Amino acid sequence: MAEEEKFDMLIPPGTPRTIIADVLKNFDVELVSRRERLYYANMEGDVRELLAFRGSRPVVEEVETYVFKKLEEYIGED
C-alpha cells in the first residue's frame, strides 16, 4: 500500500507552547524539526532549525486555520 503524502506547516517562531500542545492533542499531526534558510532582517541566508506540524494535506490545512485563529486571539486582534 502506498504511503500517504505528508505536508508540513512551519510553526511561526514565538508560537505559545499551549497552542502547539493543543494541536498535537487535537489533530492527527506529528511535531518535526526542519532546517530552513531564512531571508529577513539580519539573518540573510542563515539556516535555522524550525518546528513544523506534519500530516496529510487536509489535516495540515485545518491546523493552519486553527493556529492562526489562536494566535490572533492570543495577541488580541480581531
FENHU-V949553 format. One line per field, one symbol per residue. ss: DSSP state (~ for helix, > for strand, _ for the rest). phi: phi as a letter, one per 40 degrees, with the letter a starting at -180 (. if undefined). burial: 1 if it has 9 or more other C-alpha atoms within 8 Angstrom, else 0. A space follows every 50 residues. Layout:
ss->???
phi->???
burial->???
This chain:
ss->______>>>>______~~~~~~~~~~___>>>>>>>>_________>>>> >>>>>_~~~~~~~~~~~~~~~~~~~___
phi->.ccccbbbbccddgcddccccccccbbcbbcbbbcbcbbafcbdgccbcb cacbacdccccccdcccccccccccgcc
burial->00000011101000100011001100001010000001000000000001 1111111011001100100111100000
